[in-house]
């Protein structure tokens, strides 16, 4: 099951479980709040540790790929040349921004609108997202960077179609030619 499908399944199941939890009990609500904050702090700590491991390893291998263009723009993708270290730090930074965006959403939903069920659901999803994080799998769990963990990372769509940067030699050569034409 790919990440998008498992996120949907976990969300639906956790919504059903959250309906059974008595959030009107102040003690239960306090425990859910503590669990949510703990999960977010754990995620941030793991991402910080991951970034420090990336910096420690300092992999200067050059990575070339073609970033897919916006389908509405009509132009072709853009060539990206980056080191593995910088790519992994960039991906870890995206994960950290995702945690902060989630915290901002929960501050609005729970703090302002007084919704309680999303706290429980996002605590579970925070753990799931931490488990699915590819830089964490490579640098913390020690999994080899091949298959799904091969850089540049591809994201799986809802129906299993992998989307992401183009890494084939023909696409890279074509993008390099376009870069060369622009420089002339």
Contact map, one row per residue, 1 for C-alpha under 8 A:
1110110000000000000000000000000000000000000000000000000000000000000000000000000000000000000000000000000000000000000000000000000000000000000000000000000000000000000000000000000000000000
1111110000000000000000000000000000000000000000000000000000000000000000000000000000000000000000000000000000000000000000000000000000000000000000000000000000010101000000000000000000000000
1111111000000000000000000000000000000000000000000000000000000000000000000000000000000000000000000000000000000000000000000000000000010000000000000000000000010000000000000000000000000000
0111111100000000000000000000000000000000000000000000000000000000000000000000000000000000000000000000000000000000000000000000000000000000000000000000000000011100000000000000000000000000
1111111110000000000000000000000000000000000000000000000000000000000000000000000000000000000000000000000000000000000000000000000000000000000000000000000000000100000000000000000000000000
1111111111000000000000000000000000000000000000000000000000000000000000000000000000000000000000000000000000000000000000000000000000000000000000000000000000000000000000000000000000000000
0011111111100000000000000000000000000000000000000000000000000000000000000000000000000000000000000000000000000000000000000000100100000000000000000000000000000000000000000000000000000000
0001111111110000000000000000000000000000000000000000000000000000000000000000000000000000000000000000000000000000000000000000000000000000000000000000000000000000000000000000000000000000
0000111111111000000000000000000000000000000000000000000000000000000000000000000000000000000000000000000000000000000000000000000000000000000000000000000000000000000000000000000000000000
0000011111111100000000000000000000000000000000000000000000000000000000000000000000000000000000000000000000000000000000000000100000000000000000000000000000000000000000000000000000000000
0000001111111110000000000000000000000000000000000000000000000000000000000000000000000000000000000000000000000000000000001000100000000000000000000000000000000000000000000000000000000000
0000000111111111000000000000000000000000000000000000000000000000000000000000000000000000000000000000000000000000000000000000000000000000000000000000000000000000000000000000000000000000
0000000011111111100000000000000000000000000000000000000000000000000000000000000000000000000000000000000000000000000000000000000000000000000000000000000000000000000000000000000000000000
0000000001111111110000000000000000000000000000000000000000000000000000000000000000000000000000000000000000000000000000011001000000000000000000000000000000000000000000000000000000000000
0000000000111111111000000000000000000000000000000000000000000000000000000000000000000000000000000000000000000000000010001000000000000000000000000000000000000000000000000000000000000000
0000000000011111111100000000000000000000000000000000000000000000000000000000000000000000000000000000000000000000000000000000000000000000000000000000000000000000000000000000000000000000
0000000000001111111110000000000000000000000000000000000000000000000000000000000000000000000000000000000000000000000000000000000000000000000000000000000000000000000000000000000000000000
0000000000000111111110000000000000000000000000000000000000000000000000000000000000000000000000000000000000000000000010011000000000000000000000000000000000000000000000000000000000000000
0000000000000011111111000000000000000000000000000000000000000000000000000000000000000000000000000000000000000000000010000000000000000000000000000000000000000000000000000000000000000000
0000000000000001111111000000000000000000000000000000000000000000000000000000000000000000000000000000000000000000000000000000000000000000000000000000000000000000000000000000000000000000
0000000000000000111111100000000000000000000000000000000000000000000000000000000000000000000000000000000000000000000000000000000000000000000000000000000000000000000000000000000000000000
0000000000000000001111111001000000000000000000000000000000000000000000000000000000000000000000000000000000000000000000000000000000000000000000000000000000000000000000000000000000000000
0000000000000000000011111101100000000000000000000000000000000000000000000000000000000000000000000000000000000000000110000000000000000000000000000000000000000000000000000000000000000000
0000000000000000000001111101100000000000000000000000000000000000000000000000000000000000000000000000000000000000000000000000000000000000000000000000000000000000000000000000000000000000
0000000000000000000001111111100000000000000000000000000000000000000000000000000000000000000000000000000000000000000000000000000000000000000000000000000000000000000000000000000000000000
0000000000000000000000111111110000000000000000000000000000000000000000000000000000000000000000000000000000000000000000000000000000000000000000000000000000000000000000000000000000000000
0000000000000000000000001111111000000000000000000000000000000000000000000000000000000000000000000000000000000000000000000000000000000000000000000000000000000000000000000000000000000000
0000000000000000000001111111111100000000000000000000000000000000000000000000000000000000000000000000000000000000000000000000000000000000000000000000000000000000000000000000000000000000
0000000000000000000000111111111110000000000000000000000000000000000000000000000000000000000000000000000000000000000100000000000000000000000000000000000000000000000000000000000000000000
0000000000000000000000000111111111000000000000000000000000000000000000000000000000000000000000000000000000000000000000000000000000000000000000000000000000000000000000000000000000000000
0000000000000000000000000011111111100000000000000000000000000000000000000000000000000000000000000000000000000000000000000000000000000000000000000000000000000000000000000000000000000000
0000000000000000000000000001111111110000000000000000000000000000000000000000000000000000000000000000000000000000000000110000000000000000000000000000000000000000000000000000000000000000
0000000000000000000000000000111111111000000000000000000000000000000000000000000000000000000000000000000000000000000000100000000000000000000000000000000000000000000000000000000000000000
0000000000000000000000000000011111111100000000000000000000000000000000000000000000000000000000000000000000000000000000000000000000000000000000000000000000000000000000000000000000000000
0000000000000000000000000000001111111110000000000000000000000000000000000000000000000000000000000000000000000000000000010010000000000000000000000000000000000000000000000000000000000000
0000000000000000000000000000000111111111000000000000000000000000000000000000000000000000000000000000000000000000000000110110000000000000000000000000000000000000000000000000000000000000
0000000000000000000000000000000011111111100000000000000000000000000000000000000000000000000000000000000000000000000000000010000000000000000000000000000000000000000000000000000000000000
0000000000000000000000000000000001111111110000000000000000000000000000000000000000000000000000000000000000000000000000000000000000000000000000000000000000000000000000000000000000000000
0000000000000000000000000000000000111111111000000000000000000000000000000000000000000000000000000000000000000000000000000010011000000000000000000000000000000000000000000000000000000000
0000000000000000000000000000000000011111111100000000000000000000000000000000000000000000000000000010001000000000000000000010010000000000000000000000000000000000000000000000000000000000
0000000000000000000000000000000000001111111110000000000000000000000000000000000000000000000000000000000000000000000000000000000000000000000000000000000000000000000000000000000000000000
0000000000000000000000000000000000000111111111000000000000000000000000000000000000000000000000000000000000000000000000000000000000000000000000000000000000000000000000000000000000000000
0000000000000000000000000000000000000011111111100000000000000000000000000000000000000000000000000010000000000000000000000000011001000000000000000000000000000000000000000000000000000000
0000000000000000000000000000000000000001111111110000000000000000000000000000000000000000000000010010000000000000000000000000000000000000000000000000000000000000000000000000000000000000
0000000000000000000000000000000000000000111111111000000000000000000000000000000000000000000000000000000000000000000000000000000000000000000000000000000000000000000000000000000000000000
0000000000000000000000000000000000000000011111111100000000000000000000000000000000000000000000000000000000000000000000000000000000000001000000000000000000000000000000000000000000000000
0000000000000000000000000000000000000000001111111110000000000000000000000000000000000000000100110000000000000000000000000000000000000001000000000000000000000000000000000000000000000000
0000000000000000000000000000000000000000000111111111000000000000000000000000000000000000000000000000000000000000000000000000000000000000000000000000000000000000000000000000000000000000
0000000000000000000000000000000000000000000011111111100000000000000000000000000000000000000000000000000000000000000000000000000000000000000000000000000000000000000000000000000000000000
0000000000000000000000000000000000000000000001111111110000000000000000000000000000000000000100000000000000000000000000000000000000000011001100000000000000000000000000000000000000000000
0000000000000000000000000000000000000000000000111111111000000000000000000000000000000001100100000000000000000000000000000000000000000000000000000000000000000000000000000000000000000000
0000000000000000000000000000000000000000000000011111111100000000000000000000000000000000000000000000000000000000000000000000000000000000000000000000000000000000000000000000000000000000
0000000000000000000000000000000000000000000000001111111110000000000000000000000000000000000000000000000000000000000000000000000000000000001100000000000000000000000000000000000000000000
0000000000000000000000000000000000000000000000000111111111100000000000000000000000001001100000000000000000000000000000000000000000000000001000000000000000000000000000000000000000000000
0000000000000000000000000000000000000000000000000011111111000000000000000000000000001000000000000000000000000000000000000000000000000000000000000000000000000000000000000000000000000000
0000000000000000000000000000000000000000000000000001111111000000000000000000000000000000000000000000000000000000000000000000000000000000000000000000000000000000000000000000000000000000
0000000000000000000000000000000000000000000000000000111111100000000000000000000000001000000000000000000000000000000000000000000000000000000000000000000000000000000000000000000000000000
0000000000000000000000000000000000000000000000000000011111110000000000000000000000001000000000000000000000000000000000000000000000000000000000000000000000000000000000000000000000000000
0000000000000000000000000000000000000000000000000000010011111000000000000000000000111000000000000000000000000000000000000000000000000000000000000000000000000000000000000000000000000000
0000000000000000000000000000000000000000000000000000000001111100000000000000000000111000000000000000000000000000000000000000000000000000000000000000000000000000000000000000000000000000
0000000000000000000000000000000000000000000000000000000000111110000000000000000000111000000000000000000000000000000000000000000000000000000000000000000000000000000000000000000000000000
0000000000000000000000000000000000000000000000000000000000011111000000000000000011110000000000000000000000000000000000000000000000000000000000000000000000000000000000000000000000000000
0000000000000000000000000000000000000000000000000000000000001111100000000000000111110000000000000000000000000000000000000000000000000000000000000000001100000000000000000000000000000000
0000000000000000000000000000000000000000000000000000000000000111110000000000001111000000000000000000000000000000000000000000000000000000000000000000000000000000000000100001000000000000
0000000000000000000000000000000000000000000000000000000000000011111000000000001110000000000000000000000000000000000000000000000000000000000000000000000100000000000011110001000000000000
0000000000000000000000000000000000000000000000000000000000000001111100000000111100000000000000000000000000000000000000000000000000000000000000000000000000000000000011100011001000000000
0000000000000000000000000000000000000000000000000000000000000000111110000000111100000000000000000000000000000000000000000000000000000000000000000000000000000000000111000000000000000000
0000000000000000000000000000000000000000000000000000000000000000011111000001110000000000000000000000000000000000000000000000000000000000000000000000000000000000000111000000000000000000
0000000000000000000000000000000000000000000000000000000000000000001111101111110000000000000000000000000000000000000000000000000000000000000000000000000000000000000000000000000000000000
0000000000000000000000000000000000000000000000000000000000000000000111111110100000000000000000000000000000000000000000000000000000000000000000000000000000000000000000000000000000000000
0000000000000000000000000000000000000000000000000000000000000000000011111100000000000000000000000000000000000000000000000000000000000000000000000000000000000000000000000000000000000000
0000000000000000000000000000000000000000000000000000000000000000000001111100000000000000000000000000000000000000000000000000000000000000000000000000000000000000000000000000000000000000
0000000000000000000000000000000000000000000000000000000000000000000011111110000000000000000000000000000000000000000000000000000000000000000000000000000000000000000000000000000000000000
0000000000000000000000000000000000000000000000000000000000000000000011111111000000000000000000000000000000000000000000000000000000000000000000000000000000000000000000000000000000000000
0000000000000000000000000000000000000000000000000000000000000000000011001111100000000000000000000000000000000000000000000000000000000000000000000000000000000000000000000000000000000000
0000000000000000000000000000000000000000000000000000000000000000000110000111110000000000000000000000000000000000000000000000000000000000000000000000000000000000000000000000000000000000
0000000000000000000000000000000000000000000000000000000000000000011111000011111000000000000000000000000000000000000000000000000000000000000000000000000000000000000000000000001000000000
0000000000000000000000000000000000000000000000000000000000000000011110000001111100000000000000000000000000000000000000000000000000000000000000000000000000000000000000000000001000000000
0000000000000000000000000000000000000000000000000000000000000001111000000000111110000000000000000000000000000000000000000000000000000000000000000000000000000000000000000001001100100000
0000000000000000000000000000000000000000000000000000000000000011111000000000011111000000000000000000000000000000000000000000000000000000000000000000000000000000000000000000000000000000
0000000000000000000000000000000000000000000000000000000000000111100000000000001111100000000000000000000000000000000000000000000000000000000000000000000000000000000000000000000000000000
0000000000000000000000000000000000000000000000000000000000000111000000000000000111110110000000000000000000000000000000000000000000000000000000000000000000000000000000000000000000000000
0000000000000000000000000000000000000000000000000000000000111110000000000000000011111110000000000000000000000000000000000000000000000000000000000000000000000000000000000000000000000000
0000000000000000000000000000000000000000000000000000000000111110000000000000000001111111000000000000000000000000000000000000000000000000000000000000001000000000000000000000000000000000
0000000000000000000000000000000000000000000000000000011011111000000000000000000000111111100000000000000000000000000000000000000000000000000000000000000000000000000000000000000000000000
0000000000000000000000000000000000000000000000000000000000000000000000000000000001111111110000000000000000000000000000000000000000000000000000000000000000000000000000000000000000000000
0000000000000000000000000000000000000000000000000000000000000000000000000000000001111111111000000000000000000000000000000000000000000000000000000000000100000000000000000000000000000000
0000000000000000000000000000000000000000000000000010010000000000000000000000000000011111111100000000000000000000000000000000000000000010000000000000000000000000000000000000000000000000
0000000000000000000000000000000000000000000000000010010000000000000000000000000000001111111110000000000000000000000000000000000000000000000000000000000000000000000000000000000000000000
0000000000000000000000000000000000000000000000000000000000000000000000000000000000000111111111000000000000000000000000000000000000000000000000000000000000000000000000000000000000000000
0000000000000000000000000000000000000000000000000000000000000000000000000000000000000011111111100000000000000000000000000000000000000010000000000000000000000000000000000000000000000000
0000000000000000000000000000000000000000000000100110000000000000000000000000000000000001111111110000000000000000000000000000000000000010000000000000000000000000000000000000000000000000
0000000000000000000000000000000000000000000000000000000000000000000000000000000000000000111111111000000000000000000000000000000000000000000000000000000000000000000000000000000000000000
0000000000000000000000000000000000000000000000000000000000000000000000000000000000000000011111111100000000000000000000000000000000000000000000000000000000000000000000000000000000000000
0000000000000000000000000000000000000000000000100000000000000000000000000000000000000000001111111110000000000000000000000000000000001000000000000000000000000000000000000000000000000000
0000000000000000000000000000000000000000000100100000000000000000000000000000000000000000000111111111000000000000000000000000000000000000000000000000000000000000000000000000000000000000
0000000000000000000000000000000000000000000000000000000000000000000000000000000000000000000011111111100000000000000000000000000000000000000000000000000000000000000000000000000000000000
0000000000000000000000000000000000000000000000000000000000000000000000000000000000000000000001111111110000000000000000000000000000000000000000000000000000000000000000000000000000000000
0000000000000000000000000000000000000001001100000000000000000000000000000000000000000000000000111111111000000000000000000000010000000000000000000000000000000000000000000000000000000000
0000000000000000000000000000000000000000000000000000000000000000000000000000000000000000000000011111111100000000000000000000000000000000000000000000000000000000000000000000000000000000
0000000000000000000000000000000000000000000000000000000000000000000000000000000000000000000000001111111110000000000000000000000000000000000000000000000000000000000000000000000000000000
0000000000000000000000000000000000000000000000000000000000000000000000000000000000000000000000000111111111000000000000000000000000000000000000000000000000000000000000000000000000000000
0000000000000000000000000000000000000001000000000000000000000000000000000000000000000000000000000011111111100000000000000000000000000000000000000000000000000000000000000000000000000000
0000000000000000000000000000000000000000000000000000000000000000000000000000000000000000000000000001111111110000000000000000000000000000000000000000000000000000000000000000000000000000
0000000000000000000000000000000000000000000000000000000000000000000000000000000000000000000000000000111111111000000000000000000000000000000000000000000000000000000000000000000000000000
0000000000000000000000000000000000000000000000000000000000000000000000000000000000000000000000000000011111111110000001100000000000000000000000000000000000000000000000000000000000000000
0000000000000000000000000000000000000000000000000000000000000000000000000000000000000000000000000000001111111111000000000000000000000000000000000000000000000000000000000000000000000000
0000000000000000000000000000000000000000000000000000000000000000000000000000000000000000000000000000000111111111100000000000000000000000000000000000000000000000000000000000000000000000
0000000000000000000000000000000000000000000000000000000000000000000000000000000000000000000000000000000011111111111001000000000000000000000000000000000000000000000000000000000000000000
0000000000000000000000000000000000000000000000000000000000000000000000000000000000000000000000000000000001111111111101100000000000000000000000000000000000000000000000000000000000000000
0000000000000000000000000000000000000000000000000000000000000000000000000000000000000000000000000000000001111111111000000000000000000000000000000000000000000000000000000000000000000000
0000000000000000000000000000000000000000000000000000000000000000000000000000000000000000000000000000000000111111110000000000000000000000000000000000000000000000000000000000000000000000
0000000000000000000000000000000000000000000000000000000000000000000000000000000000000000000000000000000000011111111000000000000000000000000000000000000000000000000000000000000000000000
0000000000000000000000000000000000000000000000000000000000000000000000000000000000000000000000000000000000001111111100000000000000000000000000000000000000000000000000000000000000000000
0000000000000000000000000000000000000000000000000000000000000000000000000000000000000000000000000000000000001110111111000000000000000000000000000000000000000000000000000000000000000000
0000000000000000000000100000100000000000000000000000000000000000000000000000000000000000000000000000000000000100011111110000000000000000000000000000000000000000000000000000000000000000
0000000000000010011000100000000000000000000000000000000000000000000000000000000000000000000000000000000000000000001111111000000000000000000000000000000000000000000000000000000000000000
0000000000000000000000000000000000000000000000000000000000000000000000000000000000000000000000000000000001001100001111111100000000000000000000000000000000000000000000000000000000000000
0000000000000000000000000000000110010000000000000000000000000000000000000000000000000000000000000000000001000100000111111110000000000000000000000000000000000000000000000000000000000000
0000000000000100010000000000000100110000000000000000000000000000000000000000000000000000000000000000000000000000000111111111000000000000000000000000000000000000000000000000000000000000
0000000000100110010000000000000000000000000000000000000000000000000000000000000000000000000000000000000000000000000011111111100000000000000000000000000000000000000000000000000000000000
0000000000000000000000000000000000010000000000000000000000000000000000000000000000000000000000000000000000000000000001111111110000000000000000000000000000000000000000000000000000000000
0000000000000000000000000000000000111011000000000000000000000000000000000000000000000000000000000000000000000000000000111111111000000000000000000000000000000000000000000000000000000000
0000000000000100000000000000000000000000000000000000000000000000000000000000000000000000000000000000000000000000000000011111111100000000000000000000000000000000000000000000000000000000
0000001001100000000000000000000000000000000000000000000000000000000000000000000000000000000000000000000000000000000000001111111110000000000000000000000000000000000000000000000000000000
0000000000000000000000000000000000000011001000000000000000000000000000000000000000000000000000000010000000000000000000000111111111000000000000000000000000000000000000000000000000000000
0000000000000000000000000000000000000010001000000000000000000000000000000000000000000000000000000000000000000000000000000011111111100000000000000000000000000000000000000000000000000000
0000001000000000000000000000000000000000000000000000000000000000000000000000000000000000000000000000000000000000000000000001111111110000000000000000000000000000000000000000000000000000
0000000000000000000000000000000000000000000000000000000000000000000000000000000000000000000000000000000000000000000000000000111111111000000000000000000000000000000000000000000000000000
0000000000000000000000000000000000000000001000000000000000000000000000000000000000000000000000000000000000000000000000000000011111111001000000000000000000000000000000000000000000000000
0000000000000000000000000000000000000000000000000000000000000000000000000000000000000000000000000000000000000000000000000000001111111001100000000000000000000000000000000000000000000000
0010000000000000000000000000000000000000000000000000000000000000000000000000000000000000000000000000000000000000000000000000000111111100100000000000000000000000000000000000000000000000
0000000000000000000000000000000000000000000000000000000000000000000000000000000000000000000000100000000000000000000000000000000011111111100000000000000000000000000000000000000000000000
0000000000000000000000000000000000000000000000000000000000000000000000000000000000000000000000000000000000000000000000000000000000011111110000000000100010000000000000000000000000000000
0000000000000000000000000000000000000000000000000100000000000000000000000000000000000001001100000000000000000000000000000000000000001111111100000000000000000000000000000000000000000000
0000000000000000000000000000000000000000000001100100000000000000000000000000000000000000000000000000000000000000000000000000000001101111111110000000000000000000000000000000000000000000
0000000000000000000000000000000000000000000000000000000000000000000000000000000000000000000000000000000000000000000000000000000000111111111111100000000000000000000000000000000000000000
0000000000000000000000000000000000000000000000000000000000000000000000000000000000000000000000000000000000000000000000000000000000000111111111111000100000000000000000000000000000000000
0000000000000000000000000000000000000000000000000100110000000000000000000000000000000000000000000000000000000000000000000000000000000011111111100000000000000000000000000000000000000000
0000000000000000000000000000000000000000000000000100100000000000000000000000000000000000000000000000000000000000000000000000000000000011111111000000000000000000000000000000000000000000
0000000000000000000000000000000000000000000000000000000000000000000000000000000000000000000000000000000000000000000000000000000000000001111111100000000000000000000000000000000000000000
0000000000000000000000000000000000000000000000000000000000000000000000000000000000000000000000000000000000000000000000000000000000000000111111110000000000000000000000000000000000000000
0000000000000000000000000000000000000000000000000000000000000000000000000000000000000000000000000000000000000000000000000000000000000000111011111000000000000000000000000000000000000000
0000000000000000000000000000000000000000000000000000000000000000000000000000000000000000000000000000000000000000000000000000000000000000010001111100100000000000000000000000000000000000
0000000000000000000000000000000000000000000000000000000000000000000000000000000000000000000000000000000000000000000000000000000000000000010000111111111000000000000000000000000000000000
0000000000000000000000000000000000000000000000000000000000000000000000000000000000000000000000000000000000000000000000000000000000000000000000011111111000000000000000000000000000000000
0000000000000000000000000000000000000000000000000000000000000000000000000000000000000000000000000000000000000000000000000000000000000000000000001111110000000000000000000000000000000000
0000000000000000000000000000000000000000000000000000000000000000000000000000000000000000000000000000000000000000000000000000000000000000000000001111110011000000000000000000000000000000
0000000000000000000000000000000000000000000000000000000000000000000000000000000000000000000000000000000000000000000000000000000000000100010000011111111010000000000000000000000000000000
0000000000000000000000000000000000000000000000000000000000000000000000000000000000000000000000000000000000000000000000000000000000000000000000001111111110000000000000000000000000000000
0000000000000000000000000000000000000000000000000000000000000010000000000000000000010000000000000000000000000000000000000000000000000000000000001100111111000000000000000000000000000000
0000000000000000000000000000000000000000000000000000000000000010100000000000000000000010000000000000000000000000000000000000000000000000000000000000011111000000000110100000000000000000
0000000000000000000000000000000000000000000000000000000000000000000000000000000000000000000000000000000000000000000000000000000000000100000000000001111111100000000110000000000000000000
0000000000000000000000000000000000000000000000000000000000000000000000000000000000000000000000000000000000000000000000000000000000000000000000000001001111110000011110000000000000000000
0000000000000000000000000000000000000000000000000000000000000000000000000000000000000000000000000000000000000000000000000000000000000000000000000000000011111000011100000000000000000000
0111000000000000000000000000000000000000000000000000000000000000000000000000000000000000000000000000000000000000000000000000000000000000000000000000000001111111111000000000000000000000
0001000000000000000000000000000000000000000000000000000000000000000000000000000000000000000000000000000000000000000000000000000000000000000000000000000000111111111000000000000000000000
0101100000000000000000000000000000000000000000000000000000000000000000000000000000000000000000000000000000000000000000000000000000000000000000000000000000011111100000000000000000000000
0000000000000000000000000000000000000000000000000000000000000000000000000000000000000000000000000000000000000000000000000000000000000000000000000000000000011111100000000000000000000000
0100000000000000000000000000000000000000000000000000000000000000000000000000000000000000000000000000000000000000000000000000000000000000000000000000000000011111110000000000000000000000
0000000000000000000000000000000000000000000000000000000000000000000000000000000000000000000000000000000000000000000000000000000000000000000000000000000000011111111000000000000000000000
0000000000000000000000000000000000000000000000000000000000000000000000000000000000000000000000000000000000000000000000000000000000000000000000000000000001111001111100000000000000000000
0000000000000000000000000000000000000000000000000000000000000000000000000000000000000000000000000000000000000000000000000000000000000000000000000000000001111000111110000000000000000000
0000000000000000000000000000000000000000000000000000000000000000001100000000000000000000000000000000000000000000000000000000000000000000000000000000000111100000011111000000000000000000
0000000000000000000000000000000000000000000000000000000000000000111100000000000000000000000000000000000000000000000000000000000000000000000000000000000111000000001111100000000000000000
0000000000000000000000000000000000000000000000000000000000000000111100000000000000000000000000000000000000000000000000000000000000000000000000000000000000000000000111110011000000000000
0000000000000000000000000000000000000000000000000000000000000001110000000000000000000000000000000000000000000000000000000000000000000000000000000000000100000000000011111011000000000000
0000000000000000000000000000000000000000000000000000000000000000100000000000000000000000000000000000000000000000000000000000000000000000000000000000000000000000000001111111000000000000
0000000000000000000000000000000000000000000000000000000000000000000000000000000000000000000000000000000000000000000000000000000000000000000000000000000000000000000000111111100000000000
0000000000000000000000000000000000000000000000000000000000000000000000000000000000000000000000000000000000000000000000000000000000000000000000000000000000000000000000011111110000000000
0000000000000000000000000000000000000000000000000000000000000000010000000000000000000000000000000000000000000000000000000000000000000000000000000000000000000000000001111111111000000000
0000000000000000000000000000000000000000000000000000000000000001110000000000001000000000000000000000000000000000000000000000000000000000000000000000000000000000000001111111111100000000
0000000000000000000000000000000000000000000000000000000000000000000000000000000000000000000000000000000000000000000000000000000000000000000000000000000000000000000000001111111110000000
0000000000000000000000000000000000000000000000000000000000000000000000000000000000000000000000000000000000000000000000000000000000000000000000000000000000000000000000000111111111000000
0000000000000000000000000000000000000000000000000000000000000000010000000000111000000000000000000000000000000000000000000000000000000000000000000000000000000000000000000011111111100000
0000000000000000000000000000000000000000000000000000000000000000000000000000001000000000000000000000000000000000000000000000000000000000000000000000000000000000000000000001111111110000
0000000000000000000000000000000000000000000000000000000000000000000000000000000000000000000000000000000000000000000000000000000000000000000000000000000000000000000000000000111111111000
0000000000000000000000000000000000000000000000000000000000000000000000000000000000000000000000000000000000000000000000000000000000000000000000000000000000000000000000000000011111111100
0000000000000000000000000000000000000000000000000000000000000000000000000000001000000000000000000000000000000000000000000000000000000000000000000000000000000000000000000000001111111110
0000000000000000000000000000000000000000000000000000000000000000000000000000000000000000000000000000000000000000000000000000000000000000000000000000000000000000000000000000000111111111
0000000000000000000000000000000000000000000000000000000000000000000000000000000000000000000000000000000000000000000000000000000000000000000000000000000000000000000000000000000011111111
0000000000000000000000000000000000000000000000000000000000000000000000000000000000000000000000000000000000000000000000000000000000000000000000000000000000000000000000000000000001111111
0000000000000000000000000000000000000000000000000000000000000000000000000000000000000000000000000000000000000000000000000000000000000000000000000000000000000000000000000000000000111111
0000000000000000000000000000000000000000000000000000000000000000000000000000000000000000000000000000000000000000000000000000000000000000000000000000000000000000000000000000000000011111
